[in-house]
């Protein structure tokens, strides 16, 4: 007899999207078929709107099975949702907008049988079309699964859905404060059919979509999410408090002109055509971003979370600007060079003027948006003619400027504009070592991250808690017992930064990945053993020859590894420009390259 229960991710390429778009597939839920059949997912579609305080998730699934069956879908959520019927027209409108921008009651019986178990609370039940939906709030994973089995038994289904993997995931979700679980019982037949969309609405200070529960299944998949946000989504934001599954990125539209991200601004009227409730979250339109994932389900090691990033207030930044006397020049274009000096950005350049008799003014526009990371710093320079006569020749006026009071330990996108034209643009990193103050940890003190994902982590030195957001300096041992000065900082209580020789690596802290430094030796604690780290972040970066994006230190299969994300450029078949993302995994103990991954089509780029 076949295995009675299989959990299968429903994420198949979205037929609404044009063929010229990179393959797109949509949302994931844990799916449990309630009979001896295999469930397939010909298509699943999701739209997620989030304004920073409230989220609306519209979810629809196309399903079929190799026999008539009931399917139980499980969707974990961090907050109790309001649930109502959605509309297929929402997805039709998304399709239309993309083409424009890129032309080419079973539960009642259960409730009557006895009291709800301890640690469980049924907060919602309603039958909506083909859906029979129950939302429960749980604080005990064992009781949650026990309740689910009793619920199925009350529906006349004598099958067990318990498994070590499902119980482990339920325990992890509850430990992270995600305590609401949506149970959706639907009928599935052998003929493919679309199930009515369901709309989930809840207050949330972060955009959320559960993906890790999809690891209940095995194999490869394609995932698509359409995000609606008040500001343009920058994936670098996710290096901070947010979480992004490895391999998930913004979809791209490919044409003879090159690759463009599927990300654009839509009007309030276009929003209302997608969904009136979603439009009510935004006052002046929104940004639509298509997110894609292509790869193994096992790599979905985290859910999607996007937080706001609140940057330093603009008046905390200080612009120091000066210029020298003009002179005649043979140059034809203005230019500038961007660098750093401690925790200060320094810029030198020349401005080309009609004559040498010009003076310059500069203004700093931090463009601080609550959802943009890295923060953009824009220096606008304008020229004004001095009164009186002047020699008749093309002039150049040298200038130099500094931006002070910036926050160390993060990137900044610096742009210099002269008379409205960009003359220099560069992303720079201000190292933690440039911080004006830090806590020095003595050699023999044990430094560790203590806490949980739900309440956040903090640094402790020999059990004594350090102040939050403090920069720590400590001596660590690397290969051949060489000593390095390492700087560490916690961001938002969930991400640690460890920096050596001005090269940072991030560590996403969890119950399975904590940081410890004992007698100068760096370890990752996965809950079972201490995994030694002998290779420093700057050494790992030196193993990669491409343009580095970021480095993450993580615990994988009882081993500490560096995952280095870099980018290179090529032309597909020598014709179409393409950006090639490369992931290199490096053993943090030996420094050996474990694996280097790039898209399959990269072999056809040169």
N, C-alpha and C positions, 0 to 999 in steps of 0.2 A: 504493500500500500504506500502511496506517496506520502511524503511528510505533510501533516495536516495543516500546519500553519507556516506561512512564509511571509516575511515583511518586505515589501518591495517599494522602493522610491518611485514616485510617479513624476518623472521629469523628462519629457521627450520634446524634441525640437518644436517650437511654436510655429504652426503653419501660417499664422497671420503675418509673420515677418518676411520681408522680401528675401529672395535667394542671394542677393548681393550683400546682405548683412551677414556678419559672422554668425554661425549657427547659434540660435537662442532657444533655451528651454526654461521652463518655469518651476514654480515652487515645490517644496518637499514637505511631506508629512509621513510619519510612520504609519504604514498601512498593514492591517492584519486581515487576510481573507478568512471568512468563517465557513469554510468547507474544504473538501479535498481537491482544490483546483489551484492553478497558478494565476495570479493577477498581473495584468500588463497595464502600462500607462501610456496610451497613445498621445496624450497631451495634458499638461497641467499649467494653468495660467494664474499669475498673481500680480496685483497692483498694490503697492504699499505707499500710502501718503502719510507724511509726518511733518508737523510744523514746529517741533521742538518740545511740545507739551502733550500732544495727542496723536495717536496713530489710527489709521483706517487701513485694514487689510481686506482686499477683495480677492477671493480665492475660488477658482473653478477647476474641475478635473474632468478630462475625457478618459473613461475607463472601459475595459472589456475584460472578460475572463474566458477560460476554455470550458465554461459551464455556468449555470445559474448559481449565484451565491450571494451572500451578504458580505460586505466589507466593512470592517471597523477601522476608521481613520483616527489617529491620535495626534493632537496638535498641542504641544506645551506652550504656555504663554506666561509672561511675567505679571500681568495684571488681569483682573476680571474683565472680560469684554462684554459689550452690548452686541447682540447678534441679530441680524435680520437678513432678508433675502437681498442678493445683489442683482446685477443686470448684465447680460452678455454685451449690451451696447457699450459698456465701459471699455471692453477689450477691442471692440470694433473701432472706437474712437482713438485708442492708442495706436492701433494699426494704421489708421488714416494719417495721424500726425507723423509717424515715422516715415511713411511713404512720401509725405509732403516735404519733409526735411531731407530725405535721402531718396530722390526719385530713382528709379530703376523699378404608535406609542408603546413600546416595549418597556420603557422606563417606568411608566406608571405602575405596571404590574410588579416590577421589582420593589418600588418604593412602598408598596402595600404589604410586602412580605416581612418586614421587620425594621428595626432601627438601623441608621447609618453607622458603620463602624467608627470607633474613636480615631481621631486624626483625619476624618473625612467630612466634607460638607458639600452637599449638592446645591449649587447656587443658580442653576438655570436648566430648564428643559423645555424644548419646543420642537414640534415637527414642522419642517419647512420644505415643502415639495417632497423630493426623494430623500431628504435628510431627516434623520431622527437624532437630534443633538442634545447632549447633556454636558454641562460644564461642572466639574467638581474641583473643590479646593482641597489639597492634600498636604499633610505635613509628615506622613509616614509612607515611604515607598512600598513597603510590604503590604500595608493595608490598602494602598491604591490598587495594586495588582490583584489582591484578594477581592476587592470590590468589583473590579472589572470582570473577573471570572464569574462572580455571583450574578452580575448584571447579564452576562451572556447566558448563563444557566436559566435565568428567569425568562429569557427569550426562547427557551427550548433548544439551546445550543450547548451540547455537552463536550466542550473542548477546552483545553488549557492553553493560555497564551503566555504563561510565565516562562522566562528564560533568564539565565544569569546576565546576559547583555542588556535585556530590557529593564531588569531590576537595577542594574548598575547605572543605566542612563536616567531612570526615574530618580534614583538617589542623588545623582549629580545635579539634575535640574532643581530638585527641592533644596539641596544644600546651597545653590546659587540664588535662592529666593524666587525661583520660577515655580509657583505652586498651583497654578490653574491649568487644568488639562481638559481639552475639548475632545469628547468622544462622539464621533459621527458615524452612525450605522446606516449604510446605504445598500440598495439592491444593485447588483451588477450582473449583466448577462453576457452572452457570447458576442453580441453585436455591439460595436463601439457606440457609445452615446455620451453626450455632454451632460454633466450634472450641473444643476443650477448653481450659479455663484452664490457664495455666502459672504456676508460682510461682517467683519469683526471690528469693533471700535472700542478703544480704551485710552485712558490717560497714561502717558508714558513719557519719561524724560529722556528716552533714547529710542531710536528706530530699531525694531527687533524683528528677526525672522528665524525660526528654529530650523537648523540644518543638521545638527549632530545626531538627532534621532534617526536620520536616514541611514546611519551606519548599521542599523539593524539588518539591512540588505547588503548584498555583495555585488561587485561588478562595476562597470563604468556607467557614467550618466552625463547628461547635459542639463544644466540648470539656468533658468532665466528669471530675473526679478526686475520689475519696472518700478523705480523709486521716484516719488514726487517729494521734493524738498524745497524749502524757501530759498536756499542758496545753492550755487553750483557745488556739486559733491567732488571734493578732491581726495583721492585715495590716500594721500599722505596723512590726512586726518586720522586714518586708522592706525597709524603708528603710535597714537597716544592711547586714550582710554578705550577707544572703540576696538572692535574685533572683526576680523575679516578672514574667512576660511582660506587656507592656502590654495592658490590657483584661481581664486575668484577675481575678476577684473571687469573694467568697463568694456562693453561690447564695442566693436569697431566696424565702420562702414568702409569697404575697400573699393576704390575706383582707380582710374588711370592717374589721378592726381595724388594718390597716396591713401593712407589710412586716417580716418577721422573718428573720434569717439562718438558713440551714439548718446549724445548729451546735448540738450538744447532747452531754451526757455519757451514756455507756453503761456498763453494769455489766460486771464480769468474766465473768459468765455469758453476757451478750449478745455479748461479744467472742469467747468460746469457740464460740458458735454460728456466728459469721462464719468463724473459722479458729482452730484450736487453737494453731498456731505463733504467730499474731499475738497471741493472748491471753497466751502465755508471755513476751512483751516487756513486759507491763504487770502490775503487782501489784495495782492497785486500780481497774480500769476505765480508760477512755480517752475522749477527746473525738473525736467524728466531725464532720468539716467537709466540706461539698460545695463544691468549687471549679468555677467555670464560666468559659468563654470563648466569646464569640460574635463572629466577625469574620473578617477577611482572614487567610489563612495567612501572608502576607508580613510581618504584624506580629509574628509569633512570633520575636522577635529574640534570645531567650535561653531557656534551660531553666529549669525550676522547681527552686529550691534553697531550703531552709529550714534555718537554723542555730539552735542555741541562742544565747541572749544572756546572758552572765554579767555581772551588774550589780555595782556596788560593794557590799561587805558592809554589812549593816544597821548595825553598830556604827560605821561611818564617818559615818553621817548624825547630825546633832545637832539636837535639838528644843529650842528656847528658847521657853518659854511663860510668860505672865503675865496677870493679870486685875485689874480695878479694883473699887472698891466698888459694890455694887448700889444700885439706885434704883427707885422706882415708875415704871411705864410704862403706856402705853395700847396698846402693840403686842401682837400676838397670836402672832407667830411669830419664831423665832430666825433669824439671817441672818449671812452672812459674805462677805467680798470677798477674792479671791486675786490677788496680784500678784508682781512680782519686783523685787529690788534687787541689782544685780550678779549674783553666782552664788548668791543666797539667795532662797528663796520666802518671801514675807511674807503674813500673813493677819490681817485685822481683822474683828471681828464682835461680836454681842451674843447672849447666851443668855437665853431667857425662863425665869424660875424662879417657883415658887409664891409666894415672898415675896422681898424684896430681900436677905435675910440668907442668902445662899448663897455658897459658895466653889467654885472650879472646878479640875479636874485634867485633864491631857491626856496622851495616849499616842500615839506615832508607830508605825504599822504599815506598814513599807515593802512588805509582800506581795511580796517579791522572788522571782519564779519564773524558772527558767532559760529559759523559752520565751515570756515575755510582754514585749512592748515596745509603747508606752513603759512604764517601770516605774510601777506605781501607788503613790502615797503617800497613806495614809489617816490622818487625825488624828481620834482619838476623844476627845471631851470629855464629861466627866460632872460632875454638880453634887451637892454634899453640903450639907445644911442646917447652919448654924452653931448651936451651943447657945445657949439663952437666948431671951428674948422678942424679937419683931420686929413691925414695923408690918404690918397686914393689907392688903396690896395685891399685885397681880401685879408681879413685879420683873424687871428686866433687868440682867445683869452683863456689862460690856464685857470683851473679851479681845483679846489680840494675841499672835501667835506667829511664829517664824521657823524655817525648816528650812535648816541650813547644811551645808557640805561636800558639796554636790551636784556632779555632773560636768557641766561646761558643754558646749554643742554638741549637746544632745539634748532631746527632749520628756519631760515628766512628766505623768501623770494625777493630779491632786491632788483629794482628796475630804475634806470636813470633815463629820464626823458629830457630832451632839449627842444624847446619850441614845439612840444607835442609829439616829436618823433623819438622812438626808442633808440638810444645809442649804446646801451649796454644792459645786459640782463643776466643774472647769475643767482643760483641757489647757494647759500653759504650756511655753514654750521658753526655756531658759537659753542666751543667746547665747555664742558663742565669745569675744566681746570681754570677757566677764566672767571669763575665766580668770585665775587669780592670777599666772601667768607665761606668757610667750610669747617666741618668737624673732623679733627684728626683722630683716628682710631689707633690706639697702641698695638704693637705687633702681636701680643699674646691674647688680645681680646677676641672672642668669637662674635662675629657679626652675622645676623640672619634676618630673613624676612619672616615675620610672624603674623598670623591672622587667617582669614578665610575670604574667598571671593565675595561673599555676601556682605561682610562688614568692612572689607578692605584689608590691606597689609600695611605693616609699618616696620621700620628697621629697629632691631634691638642689639645692643652691645652687652654681652654677658647677661642677657635677660632684662636689661634696663632699656625702656623704650626711648628712642630718639625723637626729636621734634619732627613733625611732618614736613615734607618738601625740603628737608635739609640736604645739603650736598656733603657727602662723606668722602674723606680721603684715607686710603689704607694701602699698605704695602702687600703685594701678592707675589706668589712664586709662579714662574712659567716654566717652559722647557729648560732643561739643564740647570734647574734651580736658580735661574736668573730672577732678580727682584725688579718688579715694576711698580710704579705709582698708579693706582686705579682710583677713579672718581665714580661715585655711585649716587643715584638719585631715584626716588620713587615718584611716579607721575600718577596722580589721582588714586593712589593706593592699590593699583592693579598692575602697573607695568614698572619694572625696574630698568634703569639704564646703567650699564657698566662701561666705562670709557678708559682706554689705555692709549697713550700717545695721540690723543685727540680723535680717536676712532671709536665711536659708540656701538654697542650692541644692545638690543632690547631683550628683555625677558618677560614674557607674559606670565605673571604669577598665578598659580592655581594650587589646588590640593595636590596635584601630581607634579608640580614644578615650583619648588621654592629655592631660594638662594641662601647658601651658607658659605662663610669664609672662616676656616678654622686654622689657626697658626699660619696664616698667609696662604693657605691652599683653598682655591675656589671649588665649590661643589654645587651641583644641582641635586635637591632632595626630591625624589619621586614618590615618597611615602613608604618605600620599601628599603631603599639603599641610597647611599651617597655616591653620586656620579662625578668623578674628578674632572676638572677643566684645567689643562696645562697649556693650551694654546690661547694666546690673548687675541682680542678682537682685531687689532691691527695686523697680526700675523695672518689671521683668517682672511682679512681683506686683501692681503698681498698675494693670496693664492688665485685671485680672480683678476683677469686682465681686462675685462669689459668695464663699462661705466657703472659703478656701484650705486645702487639705490638705497638699500639698508641691509643690516645684519641682524639676525635673531638667534639667540642662544636658547636651545630647547632640549627637553629630555624626550628621547624617542627610543623605545625598545631597550630600556636599561642602559642607554648610552647618551652622553651629552654631545650634541652636535651643533655646529653653526649652519644656519641656512642663509646663504648670501644671495640676495636678489639683485641682479644686474641687468643691463640692457645694452644691446648693440643694434646696429642698423644695417640693412641690406636691401636689395631689390629682388622681389619675387621674379624668377626667370630673367633677372637682369633688367626688368622693366618697371615693376610697380614698387615704389618705396615702402618698406615695412619696418616696423619697430619690433625687435625680437627680444622677448623677456626670457631670461635664463635664470634658473635656480640651481645653485651649487650647494651640495651638502658636504660638510667638512667635519671629520672626527675631531672633537675638541680636546681629545687626549693626545692623539698622535699627529694631528695636522694633515692626515691623508684625505684626499678627495674621495668621498664615498660614492657620490652620484652627481651627474650633471645633466639637467633636464632642460629641454627646449621644445617648442612646438614641432610636430612632425614635418611641417612644411618648410621649416628653416633650412633643411638640406637643399632646398631648391632656390635659396637666396644667395646672391653674391654681389 
